[in-house]
């Protein structure tokens, strides 16, 4: 059985779906946090609840007793740890919450899983690379000072994973996600947020001049990377999962406008603390060791996303 924490979320629900398609037994743990509307997470899992190989547990990685009970009751052999409080800007407002969930919660899970699992995969973030003017970013080229509490918490989680691997031996893979987007994307993330605002005829808040560069990764490519990591355990490795291509923010707005057939209204705002000018994944290591090959260009990914969004209310 594979435990997926945060399994009702954007990436987690897609992963659970894919694992079930492959015939795996899946234990999904999610606390349905109010970071965004829990009803959206309920919707994410609607098609999975009838599958006898899928078990949903509503609970928190901060609940050590619950984790112990789950590992006693179920034959968990692999863990994909995606549960986290995400978001750079929100972490500036409540950094303590990020320490609790993203650091303490990760250590709780590592502590309970030690000696019991065959593989542990940790979902990290491109934010650990901090601010730099150029890319691509290699896995061994980290910033000395991450720019947000969220980035620092994710880096701390990576280091705890390394420590537990050295002490207790279970293979650990760290996956650094680069701006994943697509159907079921969180409503606070730029592509979904902008599309929803455009459909409502509201202005788009653009922080700075819109020239910031991001490496946008379509959800299907991200899931392929996670599946590849599950199939190829290493004692300890870190991989970037991105597209290997950067796109300016204003180009994303243009693509959304074309797909929606709506002329956007732009509201320029000051740059925000914690934001970085560029994220850019060097995916050569993931390509060489995992066989990872992102296949979805942003233009196609946004078209698919808009098709999904139009089928539901923004």
Secondary structure, 3 states (H helix, E strand, C coil): CEEEECCCCHHHHHHHHHHHHCCCCEEEEECCCCCCCHHHHHHHCCCCCCCCCEEEEECCCCCHHHHHHHHHHCCCCEEEECCCCCCHHHHHHCHHHHHHHHHHHHHHHHHHHCCCCCEEEEEEEHHHHCCCCCCCECCCCCCCCCCCHHHHHHHHHHHHHHHHHHHHCCEEEEEEECCEECCCCCCCCHHHHHHHHHHCCCCEEEECCCCCEECCEEHHHHHHHHHHHHHCCCCEEEEEECCCCCEEHHHHHHHHHHHHCCCCCEEEECCCCCCCCECCECCHHHHHHHCCCCCCCHHHHHHHHHHHHHCCCC
